[in-house]
Amino acid sequence: MQCFSVEDGSASWKRPGVGMAAAIPSGNDLLVRDGNRSLYCLDAATGNVKWTYLTSVGPQGSLYGASAMTVKGNLAVVGTMDGYIFALKW
């Protein structure tokens, strides 16, 4: 995962891992899904992980599709292939 400067396109930060969809900004945070069935909240300025939440433990695997997550303020609503919907508030 990488973040680039809007002024000149240079890399602001990089971190290992694979984002399964574009990150969703929320204030100073970024929320992104990964291939390990987790949702990450990153500090947008540094890329440091603020928290991680495992969203799926069933045999179906990871989160389902980019449209299965929405964020407003400090509330994220996430759907999974397990048939669950999570509402996470931070």
Residue pairs with C-beta under 8 A, 6 or more apart in sequence:
1 14
1 15
1 16
1 17
1 18
1 19
1 23
1 32
1 42
1 47
2 11
2 13
2 14
2 15
3 11
3 12
3 13
3 14
3 30
3 44
3 47
4 10
4 11
4 12
5 11
5 12
12 45
12 47
13 46
13 47
14 47
15 42
15 47
17 34
17 40
18 34
18 35
19 32
19 33
19 34
20 32
20 33
20 34
20 35
20 62
20 63
20 66
21 32
21 33
21 65
21 66
21 69
22 32
22 66
23 30
23 31
23 32
23 42
24 30
24 31
24 32
24 69
24 70
24 71
24 76
25 44
26 71
26 72
26 73
26 74
26 76
27 73
27 74
28 43
28 44
28 45
29 41
29 42
29 43
29 44
29 50
29 90
30 41
30 42
30 43
30 44
31 39
31 40
31 41
31 42
31 69
31 71
31 76
32 39
32 40
32 42
33 39
33 40
33 55
33 62
33 63
33 69
33 78
34 40
34 62
35 62
36 62
37 54
37 55
37 56
37 57
37 61
37 62
37 63
37 80
38 52
38 53
38 54
38 55
39 52
39 53
39 55
39 63
39 69
39 76
39 78
39 88
40 49
40 51
40 52
41 49
41 50
41 51
41 52
41 90
42 48
42 49
42 50
43 49
43 50
50 90
51 90
53 86
53 88
55 63
55 78
55 80
55 84
55 86
56 62
56 63
56 80
56 81
56 82
56 84
57 82
58 80
58 81
58 82
60 80
60 81
60 82
61 81
62 80
62 81
63 69
63 78
63 79
63 80
63 81
64 79
64 80
64 81
65 79
68 78
68 79
68 80
69 76
69 77
69 78
69 79
70 76
70 77
71 77
74 89
74 90
75 87
75 88
75 89
76 86
76 87
76 88
76 89
77 85
77 86
77 87
77 88
78 85
78 86
78 88
79 85
79 86
80 86
